Amino acid sequence: MRHFFFLIFFISLLTDCVSQVTHESISNKFENTAFKSGEYLKYEVNYGLIKGGEAEMSIDVKNVGGDWYYHGVAVATTTGVAAKLFTIYDIYETFIDISDGLPIKATRNIKEEAYRYYNEILFRREDSTLFSVISGQKKVPPYTLDVLSAFYFSRRYLFKKVVEIGDTIQLLTYFDDKLYDISLQLDQKQKIKTKFGKIEVLMFKPIVDNILFTDKNQMEIWFTNDPNFVPVKIRVDLPVGKIHCRLIDYSGLKSKKSQLNFR
């Protein structure tokens, strides 16, 4: 359970360096049609028939040192019966350059029972390095992202490039002071029932090397098939059972072409 939030949300959407994206393609001329300041997403996490937790994601703009940046925050908690058995309160934060979608700082604050983990990452684009409060300075590939900024980066740039069934996004994620290879493949285009009605979705299957997911059938993620690319459903198969994560509330979506009941 130590990486609860990562397991539920970030398999690649949730990543770090994008090998298929060039500097020219992430300039301020690239219109961001996927999200805006004020977007809020809330998810319910279930273990079988038992509600196990909730996760919330929000993004706004914040002034840092006289410059404006996107400020993304994600919080995951256990609730109900699960909270009595295992307490989780995980917070992820990221500050993102508005013009190109790349992060300048990320923090991870984990509280899971007696386990505690806190780290800050500072990104130095001028020499392709980052500084970790825990492990110090290290060289990383260009355009490296933290796990949360990668969620927004993928929606802003990468999913637009996925058109045909079988198309794959290749990613490199920085997490737990390590780089991880990730691929996310478009498996199906379909319609599914949600709390917000029947909607068109893109269903992806990720493979994350060296973590828990080495079989692409272990996880499936459904995104709205519209300019917002909002994840509405996630299924994870773990040795302890199946976990389902569903969108239960949202506000502040950018595109009015949303498959959801726009509000």
URNORSUL-V544774 format. One record per backbone hydrogen bond with DSSP energy under -1.0 kcal/mol. CO is the residue of the C=O (numbers start at 0). NH is the residue of the N-H. E is the energy in kcal/mol with one decimal. If there is no record, write none. Layout:
co->{CO & CO}
nh->{NH & NH}
e->{E & E}
//
This chain:
co->{0 & 2 & 3 & 4 & 5 & 15 & 16 & 17 & 22 & 26 & 35 & 38 & 39 & 40 & 41 & 41 & 42 & 43 & 44 & 44 & 45 & 46 & 49 & 51 & 52 & 53 & 54 & 55 & 56 & 57 & 58 & 59 & 61 & 63 & 66 & 68 & 69 & 70 & 71 & 72 & 73 & 74 & 75 & 76 & 80 & 81 & 86 & 87 & 89 & 90 & 91 & 92 & 93 & 94 & 94 & 95 & 96 & 101 & 103 & 104 & 105 & 106 & 107 & 108 & 109 & 110 & 111 & 114 & 116 & 118 & 119 & 120 & 121 & 123 & 127 & 128 & 129 & 130 & 131 & 135 & 137 & 145 & 147 & 148 & 149 & 150 & 151 & 152 & 153 & 157 & 163 & 166 & 168 & 170 & 171 & 172 & 177 & 179 & 180 & 181 & 182 & 183 & 184 & 185 & 187 & 189 & 191 & 193 & 196 & 198 & 199 & 200 & 201 & 202 & 202 & 203 & 204 & 206 & 207 & 212 & 214 & 217 & 219 & 220 & 221 & 221 & 222 & 223 & 229 & 231 & 232 & 233 & 234 & 235 & 237 & 240 & 241 & 242 & 243 & 244 & 245 & 248 & 250 & 259}
nh->{3 & 6 & 7 & 8 & 9 & 144 & 171 & 20 & 25 & 29 & 38 & 58 & 250 & 56 & 247 & 248 & 54 & 245 & 51 & 52 & 243 & 49 & 46 & 78 & 44 & 76 & 42 & 74 & 40 & 72 & 37 & 70 & 68 & 66 & 63 & 61 & 95 & 59 & 93 & 57 & 91 & 55 & 89 & 53 & 84 & 85 & 112 & 77 & 75 & 108 & 73 & 106 & 71 & 103 & 104 & 69 & 100 & 96 & 122 & 94 & 120 & 92 & 118 & 90 & 116 & 88 & 114 & 111 & 109 & 107 & 132 & 105 & 130 & 128 & 139 & 123 & 137 & 121 & 135 & 131 & 129 & 149 & 151 & 152 & 153 & 154 & 155 & 156 & 158 & 160 & 166 & 185 & 183 & 181 & 16 & 179 & 174 & 172 & 208 & 170 & 206 & 168 & 204 & 165 & 202 & 200 & 198 & 196 & 193 & 191 & 224 & 189 & 222 & 186 & 187 & 220 & 184 & 182 & 210 & 207 & 217 & 236 & 234 & 203 & 231 & 232 & 201 & 225 & 223 & 246 & 221 & 244 & 219 & 242 & 240 & 237 & 47 & 235 & 45 & 233 & 43 & 41 & 39 & 261}
e->{-1.6 & -2.7 & -2.0 & -2.6 & -1.7 & -2.2 & -2.0 & -1.2 & -1.0 & -1.8 & -1.6 & -1.7 & -1.9 & -2.8 & -2.8 & -1.4 & -1.9 & -2.4 & -3.1 & -1.8 & -2.7 & -2.0 & -3.0 & -1.2 & -3.1 & -2.8 & -3.1 & -2.6 & -2.8 & -2.6 & -3.6 & -3.1 & -2.4 & -1.7 & -3.6 & -2.8 & -2.7 & -1.8 & -2.1 & -2.5 & -2.8 & -2.6 & -2.5 & -2.5 & -1.0 & -2.9 & -2.0 & -1.2 & -2.3 & -3.0 & -2.6 & -2.3 & -2.5 & -2.9 & -1.2 & -2.5 & -2.3 & -3.3 & -2.0 & -2.7 & -3.0 & -2.4 & -1.7 & -2.6 & -1.8 & -2.7 & -2.1 & -2.1 & -3.4 & -2.2 & -2.3 & -2.2 & -2.7 & -2.0 & -2.4 & -2.8 & -2.1 & -2.4 & -2.9 & -2.3 & -2.1 & -1.9 & -1.2 & -2.6 & -2.7 & -1.4 & -2.1 & -2.5 & -2.1 & -1.9 & -2.3 & -2.8 & -2.2 & -2.8 & -4.5 & -3.0 & -2.9 & -3.8 & -2.0 & -3.2 & -2.3 & -2.6 & -2.3 & -2.9 & -3.0 & -3.2 & -2.4 & -1.7 & -1.4 & -2.2 & -2.3 & -1.9 & -2.7 & -2.9 & -1.6 & -2.5 & -2.2 & -2.0 & -1.1 & -2.2 & -2.3 & -3.1 & -2.6 & -3.1 & -2.8 & -1.2 & -2.9 & -1.8 & -2.2 & -2.2 & -2.8 & -2.7 & -2.1 & -2.8 & -1.9 & -2.2 & -1.1 & -2.7 & -3.2 & -2.4 & -2.6 & -2.5 & -2.6 & -1.7}
//
